[in-house]
Amino acid sequence: MKPFRNLLSSGILSAAMAATPILANAQNAVPSTGYQLIEECELQIFFPVNVTALTPTQATAIDEFVVNASTDEFAIRGYASNIGDAQNNVRLSQGRAQSAAAIVQRRGERVSASAFGEAGDGPFFQRADLLREDCATALIEEAAAAEPSARGAGPLLGVGAGLGLLLLLTGGGSSDGT
């Protein structure tokens, strides 16, 4: 089984994504297109206050991102700004993640959607992030290759700057069975 599938099924990836700072552009500015692509691995979709519906342009961007990906698995994380009450912001972040997930599912791809509620102040944090599995898997493999002696020593942490998430990989045991 691929490392990403293990992370999705175990909940480790969701926990790591929740604890990791969100990538921001230099000014925390929302692009006029309503979305931005980060290193071919992540698509950020921005929403107005109290909105969970995608624009046709955003839906097309998600569709193209999925079609051009070299994977059939994706993770989506939804966020809200800290405007308004916390319960409403969780609902908004969930709705944003589900809106993006519906496009991915329509293509028959595997997707895991998570809502993280309030992420920060301002419109830059009213968004959903769509992540490619193959990028996450590559980061896990790179981290494992870079630290081969650490694989048997417990958790191995790797940071994916392009994905803005912390990946946790637990290595196998040592050769003496400990």
C-alpha positions in Angstrom: 0.0 0.0 0.0 1.3 3.5 -0.8 2.5 5.6 2.1 -0.2 8.3 1.4 -3.0 5.7 1.6 -1.6 4.6 5.0 -1.6 8.2 6.2 -5.1 8.9 5.0 -6.6 5.7 6.6 -4.7 6.2 9.9 -5.7 9.9 10.3 -2.0 10.8 10.7 -2.1 13.0 7.6 -5.2 15.0 8.8 -3.5 15.6 12.2 -0.3 16.7 10.5 -2.2 19.0 8.2 -4.1 20.6 11.1 -0.9 21.3 13.0 1.0 22.8 10.0 1.0 26.5 9.1 -0.8 27.4 6.0 1.3 28.5 3.0 0.8 32.1 2.2 2.0 34.3 -0.6 4.1 37.3 0.4 1.1 39.6 1.1 -1.5 37.0 2.0 -3.3 38.4 -1.0 -6.2 36.6 -2.7 -5.5 36.2 -6.4 -8.1 37.8 -8.7 -8.8 34.4 -10.3 -10.0 33.0 -7.0 -7.4 30.3 -7.0 -3.6 29.8 -7.2 -1.4 26.8 -8.0 1.6 26.1 -5.8 4.4 24.1 -7.3 2.1 21.9 -9.3 1.2 20.0 -6.1 -1.4 22.2 -4.4 -4.3 24.2 -5.7 -5.7 26.8 -3.3 -9.3 27.9 -3.9 -10.4 31.1 -2.2 -14.0 32.0 -1.1 -15.8 35.2 -0.1 -17.1 35.5 3.5 -19.9 33.0 4.3 -19.6 31.3 0.9 -19.0 27.6 0.2 -20.0 27.4 -3.5 -17.4 27.4 -6.2 -17.4 29.7 -9.2 -17.4 28.2 -12.7 -13.8 29.4 -13.0 -12.7 27.7 -9.8 -14.5 24.4 -10.7 -12.7 24.4 -14.1 -9.4 25.0 -12.3 -10.0 22.0 -10.0 -11.1 19.9 -12.9 -7.9 20.8 -14.9 -5.7 20.2 -11.8 -7.2 16.7 -11.3 -7.0 15.8 -15.0 -3.4 16.9 -15.3 -2.2 15.1 -12.1 -0.3 11.9 -12.3 -2.3 10.4 -9.5 -5.9 9.4 -8.7 -5.8 10.3 -5.0 -6.2 13.8 -3.5 -6.5 15.4 0.0 -8.6 18.5 0.5 -8.4 20.7 3.6 -11.0 23.4 4.1 -10.5 26.6 6.1 -12.3 29.7 7.3 -11.1 33.1 8.5 -11.7 34.0 12.2 -14.5 36.3 11.2 -17.8 35.2 13.0 -18.4 32.4 15.4 -16.3 29.3 15.6 -19.2 26.8 14.9 -20.1 28.7 11.7 -16.5 28.7 10.6 -16.2 25.0 11.0 -19.3 24.6 8.9 -17.9 26.9 6.3 -14.5 25.1 6.2 -16.4 21.8 5.8 -18.6 23.1 3.0 -15.6 24.5 1.2 -13.7 21.2 1.4 -16.9 19.3 0.2 -17.4 21.7 -2.7 -13.9 20.9 -4.0 -14.2 17.2 -3.2 -17.4 17.0 -5.3 -15.4 18.0 -8.4 -12.7 15.5 -7.7 -15.2 12.7 -7.0 -17.1 13.5 -10.2 -14.0 12.5 -12.1 -13.9 9.2 -10.2 -10.8 10.0 -8.2 -10.2 9.1 -4.5 -10.4 12.1 -2.2 -10.2 12.8 1.5 -11.7 16.0 2.7 -11.1 17.6 6.1 -12.4 20.8 7.7 -10.1 22.8 10.0 -12.3 25.7 10.9 -10.6 29.0 11.6 -7.1 29.4 10.2 -6.4 33.1 10.4 -7.5 36.7 9.9 -8.7 37.9 6.5 -9.8 36.6 3.2 -6.6 34.7 2.4 -7.7 32.1 5.0 -11.2 31.6 3.5 -10.2 28.7 1.3 -9.9 25.0 0.4 -6.5 23.5 -0.5 -6.4 20.5 -2.9 -3.2 18.4 -2.6 -1.9 15.7 -5.0 -1.1 12.3 -3.5 2.0 11.8 -5.7 3.6 14.9 -4.3 2.9 13.8 -0.7 4.3 10.3 -1.5 7.4 11.8 -3.1 8.1 13.9 0.0 7.7 10.9 2.2 10.1 8.8 0.1 12.6 11.7 0.0 12.5 12.1 3.7 13.0 8.4 4.2 15.9 8.3 1.7 17.5 11.3 3.3 17.5 9.8 6.8 17.9 6.0 6.4 19.3 5.5 9.8 16.3 7.3 11.4 13.8 4.9 9.9 14.2 2.3 12.6 14.6 4.9 15.4 11.0 6.1 15.6 9.0 8.8 13.8 10.7 10.6 10.9 9.4 14.1 10.2 9.6 15.7 6.9 8.3 19.1 5.9 7.0 19.7 2.4 7.4 23.4 1.6 5.3 23.2 -1.5 2.5 21.3 0.2 2.6 23.2 3.4 2.1 20.1 5.5 4.0 18.1 7.9 4.4 14.4 6.9 4.9 11.8 9.6 6.5 8.5 8.6 7.1 5.8 11.1 10.0 3.6 10.2 10.3 -0.1 10.5 11.9 -1.7 13.5 15.6 -2.4 13.8 17.1 -5.7 12.7 17.3 -7.0 16.2 13.6 -6.9 16.7 13.4 -3.8 18.9 
